[in-house]
Amino acid sequence: MNFSDFLPFARPDIGEAEIAAVARAMRSGWVTTGPETKAFEQEFAAYLGGGVQAIAVNSATAGLHLALEAIGIGPGDEVIAPTLTFTATVEVVRYLGADAVLVDVDPVTLNIDPACIEAAITPRTRAIVPVHYGGLACDMGAIFGIAQRHGLHVVEDAAHALPATFQGALVGQLASAATVFSFYANKTITTGEGGMVVTRDEALAARMRVMRLHGISRDAFDRFSSRTPAWYYEIVAPGFKYNMGDMAGALGRVQLARLPAFVQRRAQLAARYLAELQDLPLVLPAQPPAGDTHAWHLFVLRLSDAARVTRDAVIEALAAAGIGTSVHYVPLHRQPYWRDRYGLTPAQFPVADAAYQRMFSIPLFTAMSDEEQGRVIAALHACVR
């Protein structure tokens, strides 16, 4: 098999318009946070609607850190999150000196289980960070109800969830303190690296903007683009270096304009998988309630009890057929840092742990051709028995 025959798990959909936009940003002489990033923020907020403000950052991890810092998470606090997620969701809790409390997931959706959230609340609990796993919105009605009863903040990890909906509203428009999106290379839209935090809370938005760039009291773009002397600034807090540069902002603007087509293509690919894999001994991804949208960031399969092969054998067979896969995720309770810090065991997370041992993610990306998807389907029919 030639390298050119290999079908990767993900491939960004970058065209000439994106290349031209980035080149324009480079030729402008303004490559750090500037007019392109500001325009991207405005266009992203307008896309979501609902009066949100958008703060562009250099990663979703940075956005989660800023959001939790802005709501006041600190030493002695606890933040509840699912074990079935990437470590970034909760490593930011530790940045702030607080403790992450990991809980199990729903067996159908693999999203955080509201009952497990309720059971994990202590007097130290300050926030809940639900993760919209794979692009399917969590049961936010139940989560907001829990948060309201216990006086907790909700910060949504929406790295997978552009543009998922819950009860007809886009994730990002909901009642959370803040929602954080990712624009990593394999996401629905990409800026290479990057993310966006959205909130309706003016005070939180102001705090995140200050902390995004070293705790400087004034916006750096305004200072450096001013036509009158504007050299003076004040450091009002020990901030971070989390701003998004203009080349990334320019790329993001073109990708955002293409989002409707991206969503449509992902839905087409997912529908074909759902139709053509339904007779195999697989647990297919949960679909959204009627009227809602799945972002289809991931297409996660689980071997059913009827399967006569192991997950690892399937991954190896697909690799031999030139098809890339991944596993989302090795649950955090199995990762050495989280396991050892909190004394976690698989028995505490029976749903996530069982899912992990049978799950694998197959390619689903907008630049994928029908022929490439056909290869994946044929390979699965050949190896999953």
C-alpha positions as a printed Julia matrix, in Angstrom:
385×3 Matrix{Float64}:
   0.0     0.0    0.0
   1.33    3.43  -0.94
   1.18    6.27   1.55
  -1.11    8.08  -0.9
  -3.62    5.22  -0.54
  -3.91    5.67   3.22
  -7.18    7.21   4.4
  -6.46    9.24   7.52
  -8.85    9.42  10.44
  -9.29   13.15   9.78
  -8.18   15.67   7.17
  -8.9    19.41   7.23
 -10.97   20.86   4.39
  -8.77   23.77   3.3
  -9.29   25.42  -0.09
  -7.91   28.27  -2.11
 -10.17   30.8   -0.36
  -8.6    29.96   2.99
  -5.09   30.15   1.55
  -5.85   33.53  -0.02
  -7.28   34.86   3.25
  -4.22   33.83   5.23
  -1.94   35.33   2.56
  -3.89   38.62   2.78
  -3.4    38.67   6.53
   0.33   38.08   6.1
   0.65   40.78   3.46
  -1.24   43.25   5.64
   1.65   43.45   8.06
  -0.69   42.6   10.94
  -0.21   38.98  11.93
  -0.97   38.96  15.66
  -4.41   39.74  17.13
  -5.9    42.42  14.91
  -8.71   43.19  12.46
  -9.15   39.64  11.16
  -9.49   38.19  14.65
 -11.9    40.95  15.68
 -14.01   40.32  12.6
 -13.97   36.57  13.28
 -15.23   37.18  16.81
 -18.04   39.4   15.53
 -19.05   36.97  12.79
 -18.98   34.0   15.16
 -21.15   35.82  17.7
 -23.56   36.79  14.92
 -23.71   33.17  13.71
 -24.69   31.94  17.18
 -27.02   34.85  17.86
 -28.77   35.27  21.17
 -26.71   38.29  22.18
 -23.54   36.36  22.97
 -20.07   37.88  23.04
 -17.2    35.91  21.5
 -13.58   35.9   22.67
 -11.06   34.27  20.3
  -8.26   32.28  21.91
  -5.35   30.13  20.8
  -6.98   26.86  21.93
 -10.14   25.53  23.52
  -7.96   24.56  26.48
  -7.11   28.23  26.93
 -10.79   29.09  26.64
 -11.78   26.62  29.36
  -9.04   27.99  31.61
 -10.2    31.57  31.06
 -13.84   30.69  31.66
 -13.2    28.83  34.91
 -10.86   31.58  36.13
 -13.47   34.21  35.3
 -16.18   32.5   37.36
 -13.78   32.38  40.29
 -12.71   28.73  40.48
  -9.74   28.36  42.81
  -8.06   26.26  45.51
 -10.48   24.2   47.56
 -13.16   24.14  44.85
 -14.44   21.09  42.99
 -15.52   20.95  39.35
 -17.54   17.98  38.03
 -16.81   16.61  34.55
 -17.13   13.28  32.69
 -14.34   10.72  32.71
 -14.89   10.09  28.99
 -13.17   13.16  27.63
  -9.76   14.51  26.66
  -7.61   15.61  29.57
  -7.86   19.28  28.56
 -11.4    19.4   29.94
 -10.15   19.01  33.5
  -6.45   19.84  33.44
  -7.51   23.49  33.51
  -9.21   22.83  36.84
  -5.83   21.85  38.24
  -4.22   24.97  36.72
  -6.43   26.91  39.13
  -5.58   24.77  42.15
  -9.06   23.22  42.28
 -10.0    19.54  42.11
 -11.66   17.7   39.28
 -14.43   15.28  40.21
 -14.88   12.73  37.43
 -18.22   10.98  36.89
 -19.65    8.33  34.6
 -21.58    8.75  31.37
 -24.94    7.76  29.94
 -24.82    4.3   28.27
 -26.68    5.45  25.15
 -25.29    8.92  24.41
 -21.92    8.62  26.2
 -22.56   12.15  27.45
 -22.21   12.98  31.14
 -24.93   11.29  33.22
 -26.99   13.87  35.15
 -27.7    11.35  37.91
 -23.96   10.9   38.42
 -23.52   14.68  38.6
 -26.13   14.93  41.34
 -24.51   12.11  43.31
 -21.06   13.74  43.13
 -22.01   17.17  44.52
 -20.36   18.17  47.8
 -20.15   21.45  49.72
 -16.98   22.2   47.7
 -18.63   21.85  44.29
 -18.64   25.1   42.33
 -19.12   24.15  38.68
 -20.13   21.51  36.16
 -18.31   21.09  32.83
 -20.47   18.96  30.51
 -18.84   17.71  27.29
 -21.04   17.37  24.21
 -19.45   14.06  23.25
 -18.91   13.5   19.55
 -21.15   16.43  18.65
 -24.37   15.33  20.39
 -25.66   17.85  22.91
 -25.87   16.76  26.53
 -29.15   16.73  28.44
 -28.72   20.39  29.28
 -32.2    20.72  30.75
 -31.33   18.24  33.48
 -27.88   19.78  33.97
 -29.23   23.32  34.31
 -31.81   22.04  36.76
 -29.09   20.49  38.94
 -26.97   23.64  38.69
 -29.86   25.86  39.71
 -30.82   23.7   42.68
 -27.26   23.68  44.01
 -26.11   27.15  42.99
 -23.47   25.92  40.53
 -21.93   27.43  37.41
 -22.08   25.56  34.1
 -19.22   25.93  31.6
 -19.83   23.87  28.47
 -16.97   22.07  26.77
 -18.31   22.38  23.23
 -15.09   21.34  21.49
 -17.13   18.79  19.49
 -20.37   20.71  19.27
 -20.33   23.25  16.44
 -23.18   23.47  15.47
 -25.12   21.08  17.71
 -28.5    22.12  19.11
 -30.43   21.39  22.29
 -34.21   21.79  22.12
 -33.77   23.87  18.98
 -31.18   26.29  20.36
 -27.57   26.23  19.25
 -25.01   25.15  21.81
 -23.5    28.52  22.69
 -26.92   30.17  23.06
 -27.87   28.25  26.19
 -27.97   29.42  29.81
 -24.39   28.49  30.71
 -21.93   30.94  32.22
 -19.71   30.28  29.18
 -19.33   27.86  26.28
 -16.0    26.94  24.72
 -15.48   25.78  21.13
 -12.41   24.24  19.5
 -11.02   24.98  16.05
  -8.34   22.27  16.12
  -7.4    20.64  12.82
 -10.04   17.89  12.97
 -12.97   20.02  14.14
 -15.99   21.13  12.09
 -14.16   24.35  11.25
 -10.47   24.87  11.84
  -8.0    27.67  12.43
  -5.15   25.16  12.75
  -5.01   25.72  16.48
  -7.55   27.93  18.19
 -10.85   28.26  19.98
 -13.65   30.61  20.96
 -15.32   31.36  24.28
 -18.85   32.74  24.19
 -20.88   34.26  27.01
 -23.73   36.7   27.56
 -22.24   37.89  30.85
 -20.57   41.28  30.31
 -18.39   40.95  33.41
 -17.16   37.48  32.45
 -16.41   38.63  28.9
 -14.44   41.62  30.18
 -12.45   39.47  32.59
 -11.62   36.9   29.91
 -10.48   39.6   27.48
  -8.14   41.07  30.09
  -6.77   37.69  31.15
  -6.4    36.5   27.55
  -3.43   38.85  27.05
  -1.24   39.23  30.12
  -3.84   41.01  32.25
  -3.44   44.21  30.18
  -6.2    46.72  30.88
  -6.58   47.77  27.25
  -7.09   45.82  24.07
  -3.72   45.37  22.35
  -5.19   45.9   18.88
  -6.66   49.24  19.91
  -3.35   50.35  21.39
  -1.26   49.44  18.39
  -3.69   50.65  15.74
  -4.44   53.99  17.4
  -3.66   57.08  15.28
  -2.81   59.06  18.41
  -0.22   58.22  21.05
  -1.66   55.33  23.05
   1.38   53.7   24.55
   0.21   53.6   28.14
  -1.4    50.48  29.58
  -1.82   48.91  33.0
  -1.42   45.33  34.18
  -4.43   44.65  36.37
  -3.98   40.89  36.88
  -1.39   38.15  36.25
  -2.88   37.11  32.93
  -2.03   34.58  30.27
  -0.88   34.53  26.63
  -3.99   33.08  25.04
  -4.81   35.43  22.16
  -5.51   34.28  18.59
  -3.41   35.75  15.78
  -4.78   37.27  12.62
  -3.65   34.49  10.27
  -5.75   32.06  12.32
  -8.59   34.58  12.45
  -8.53   34.99   8.67
  -8.65   31.23   8.2
 -11.51   30.97  10.69
 -13.61   33.57   8.88
 -13.54   31.62   5.61
 -14.21   28.33   7.4
 -17.16   29.86   9.26
 -18.66   31.0    5.97
 -18.4    27.4    4.76
 -19.96   25.95   7.91
 -23.45   25.33   6.46
 -21.94   23.2    3.68
 -19.67   21.43   6.17
 -22.64   20.57   8.39
 -24.62   19.23   5.46
 -21.74   17.04   4.29
 -21.08   15.63   7.76
 -24.76   14.78   8.11
 -24.72   13.01   4.71
 -21.68   10.96   5.69
 -23.18   10.05   9.05
 -26.49    9.04   7.48
 -24.71    6.7    5.08
 -22.75    5.1    7.9
 -25.9     4.65   9.96
 -27.7     3.02   7.03
 -24.91    0.75   5.81
 -23.5    -0.41   9.16
 -26.79   -1.17  10.9
 -26.65   -4.91  10.21
 -23.22   -5.39  11.75
 -22.7    -6.32  15.43
 -22.08   -2.71  16.33
 -23.62   -0.13  18.63
 -24.08    2.91  16.4
 -23.86    6.48  17.72
 -26.96    7.91  19.36
 -28.93   10.29  17.18
 -30.34   13.59  18.42
 -33.98   14.08  19.41
 -36.33   15.1   16.61
 -35.73   18.69  15.6
 -32.19   18.87  16.94
 -28.84   18.83  15.12
 -25.87   16.55  15.75
 -22.56   18.17  14.81
 -21.12   14.75  13.83
 -17.62   15.69  14.88
 -16.96   12.03  15.63
 -18.5     8.76  14.49
 -17.87    6.42  17.41
 -18.71    2.74  17.07
 -18.86    0.14  19.81
 -18.73   -3.61  19.3
 -21.95   -5.23  20.49
 -22.17   -8.38  22.59
 -22.72  -10.35  19.38
 -19.35   -9.38  17.91
 -16.8   -12.15  17.6
 -13.78   -9.88  17.28
 -12.05   -7.5   19.66
 -11.81   -3.75  19.29
  -8.05   -3.91  18.83
  -8.39   -6.57  16.13
 -10.81   -4.33  14.22
  -8.43   -1.37  14.47
  -5.58   -3.54  13.18
  -7.68   -4.85  10.3
  -8.69   -1.34   9.28
  -5.07   -0.22   9.45
  -4.08   -3.12   7.2
  -6.74   -1.89   4.76
  -5.17    1.58   4.8
  -7.79    3.2    7.02
  -6.98    5.34  10.03
  -8.97    5.13  13.23
  -8.82    6.53  16.75
 -10.29    5.86  20.19
 -12.24    8.61  21.95
 -11.08    8.31  24.64
  -8.93    6.4   27.04
 -11.07    7.48  30.01
  -9.38    9.8   32.45
  -9.84    7.36  35.31
  -7.39    5.08  33.46
  -4.81    7.82  32.91
  -1.94    7.68  35.44
  -2.18   11.26  36.68
  -5.93   11.28  37.32
  -6.02    7.65  38.5
  -3.26    8.16  41.03
  -4.23   11.62  42.24
  -7.79   10.64  43.07
  -7.43    6.89  43.62
  -9.78    6.05  40.76
 -10.7     2.53  39.62
 -12.61    1.21  36.59
 -15.33   -0.11  38.9
 -16.29    3.48  39.75
 -17.09    4.16  36.07
 -18.74    1.01  34.74
 -20.4     2.59  31.69
 -17.4     4.57  30.44
 -15.01    1.73  31.13
 -17.08   -0.86  29.3
 -17.55    1.51  26.37
 -13.83    2.23  26.19
 -12.97   -1.44  25.77
 -15.26   -1.77  22.75
 -15.12    1.65  21.08
 -13.31    3.01  18.06
 -13.83    6.08  15.87
 -13.88    5.83  12.09
 -13.09    8.56   9.54
 -15.69   11.27   9.09
 -14.58   14.58   7.62
 -15.98   16.9    4.97
 -13.12   16.42   2.51
 -13.84   12.68   2.48
 -15.14   11.38  -0.84
 -17.99    8.91  -1.29
 -15.45    6.42  -2.6
 -13.29    6.82   0.49
 -16.27    6.28   2.74
 -17.17    3.21   0.73
 -13.74    1.79   1.53
 -14.4     2.21   5.24
 -17.8     0.54   5.02
 -16.46   -2.38   2.98
 -13.55   -2.87   5.37
 -15.88   -2.92   8.36
 -18.14   -5.49   6.7
 -15.07   -7.63   6.05
 -13.67   -7.55   9.57
 -16.55   -7.07  12.01
 -18.28  -10.36  12.62
